[in-house]
Amino acid sequence: MSLYWHNNRSQLSITFVRAMHYSAIISLPIAIGGWVAADKLVLIFSTGYTGAIWPLRICLAALPFMFLGYPIGSLLNACDRQRINTRNMLFVLMASVIMNLLIIPWLGVVGASLTVLATNILLVILGFLQVRPILGQAPRLIGRLSKVFLAALIMGLLIWQLKPLVNIFILVALGGLIYGLVLFLVGALRWSDITSVAGSFRRPKIS
């Protein structure tokens, strides 16, 4: 990103959009599928852990924002916005401390989970407000992320219906298969995306 910021702004934009897109593809099915199946996942360990179901669901809801926050922070650092990124993180840290002090005595571990969710959303919002003037990619990016969300939502609804009928491990496998299929059907993932990601792991030829 630092190289593209100085030499190829159009490629910087493409790289950022792809990073956000792929981060959503990875994190959204985990968040939505995990939310739906949280009660079964917790019971894998012990029936005594039922109190962890809602904290788990809330933390899983924060997962996509954790993933999306990483390319946003990387872009700001690469584009000489390190101070802005650090300021955003410091502000979110202060908000986290205040929220924990206020909410944990009231809601306990659920309050801590809500703090995780709220502060990660806040960090993404603050960062994205700085990204838009750099790239101006909001409409295109939102369109791509909405397709991924739609695919993950359809997967979540289907495994919700299947949850009472099948074992949790089979449910996870079915969820993955359904999600992959719907990604292609709604156009959120193309074969060119797969070949592009696979190609990035190949070692360049040295002439």
N, C-alpha and C positions, 0 to 999 in steps of 0.2 A: 504493500500500500504506500509506503514512503517513496519507493521508486516511481510508482505511477503518479503520485501527487506532484512530483517534479517534472515527469517526462510524458505522461499519457493520462490526462484527466478523464477521457472517455473510458479507458480501460479500468481506471480506479472506480468509476461508477458501476461498471459491469461486475467487477470483483466484489464490491460491497453488496450489491443486490443479490448476487449468487450466494454470498456468505450468509446473508439473512435468510434467504430462501431455504438453503440446505439446513441451517440451524432450526428453522421451523419444521422441516420435514422430519428431523430426528426427534425433536422435543415434544411436539404436539401429540403424537400418538401415545407417547409414554405418559404424558399428563392426563389426557382424556381417558385412555384405556386404563391407566392406573386408578383414576378417580372412580370409574365404574366398578372395577374389580377390587377396590381397596379392602372391602370386608373379607373377601376370600383370600387375598394376599396376606393379610394380618393373621388369619386363622391358620396359615401354614405353620406359623411358629408356635402359637399357643392360644387357647380360648381366653386366657387371662389378659390378652393384649387388645381386647376390643376397644378399650379407651384410646388406642392409637389410630383408629380408623379415620376420624375427622382431622386430626393433625396431619396425618399422611396425605389425605386428600388436599388439604390447603397447601401444603408444601409442594405437592405435585402440580398444583395450579400455578405456583411460582416458577416452575422449571422452565417453561418457554421464555419467560422474561430473563432468566439467568442466561440462557443460550443466546438470546437476541442482544443482550447487553454486551456480550464479548466482542462481536464485530463492530458495534457502535463505538466502544471504548478504543478498540484498535485503530479505527478510522480517525478518531479525534487525535490520538497520539501521533499517527502518521502524518496528519495535516497541520502540525504545529499548534494543536489545541490542547497540549498536555495540561496546561494550567486550568483550563475549563473542565477537562475530564477529572482532574484531581479535586477541583472545587465541587463538582457534582458528587463525587464519592464522599467527600467530607460532609457535605450537607446531608446525604443519605445516611451516613454513619450517625450523625447527630439525631436525625429523625428516628433511627432504629433504637438508639439508647432511650430516647424520650418515650417512644411507644411501648417499649418493653417495661419501663418503669411504671407506666400508667395502666397497661393492659394485663400484664402477667398476674398482678395481685387479684385482678377481677376474673380473668378467664383461664389462668394457668397456662398449660401447654398449648391450648388452642390459641390463646393470645399471642404466644411466641410465634406460632405458625402464621397467624395473621400479620404479624410484623414482618416476617420474611416475605410474604406475598406483597404487602403494601410497599415495602422499601425497594424491592426489585422492580415493581411497576414504575415507581417514582424515578429510579435510575434510568430506565429505558426512556421515559418521557423526557427527562432533562437532557439526555444525550441526543435523542432524535431531534429535539428542537434546534440543536447546534448542527446536526448533520444536514438538515434540509437546505440551509443556505449554501452549504458546500456542494451538494450534488443535485438538489432539486428533483429527487427521485420518488417522492411520496406516492403519486398516483400509481406508477408502475409497480412499485414495491407492495403497496397495499393490495393491489389486484392479485399478485402472485401469492401473497400470504393468505388471502381470503380463500383461494382454491385449496391450499394445504389444510386450512382450518375446516373447510367443508368436508374434505376427505376424512380427516380425523374424527369429525363429528358423526359422519355416517358410520364409520367403524365403531365408534362408541355406542351408538344407538343399536347397532346389530349385536354387539357382544352383550349389551344390557339384556336383550331378549334371550340370548343363548346362555347367559350366566347361570340360571337355575338348572340347566339341562346337562352341562358338561363339566368335566374336571378343569381346575384352574390352569393346568399346564396345557391342556388341549385348547382352552379358551384363549390363552396368550398366542399360541400358534395360529389359530383361526383369525384372531385379531390382526396379526401381522400380514397374513395372506389377503384378508379383506382390504386392509389399508393400502397395501401395494397395488392391488387391482383398481381400487377407486382413485388412487393418485393418477394412474394412467388414464382412466376414463374421464376425469374432469380436467385433464391437461396440466395438472400440477407437477408432473414428472414426465420427462420424455427420455427416449433412448439416448439422445445426444447428451443429456445431463449425466447419465450413468457413464458413458464413454469418456466424458470430460473429467469426471471425478477419478475414474480409473486411470486415465492418462496422467493425472497429476502425481500419481505414485510411481510412475516409471522414471528410472534414472536417465537423465539426458545423455545422449551419445557424445563422447569426447572425440573430436576430430583430430 
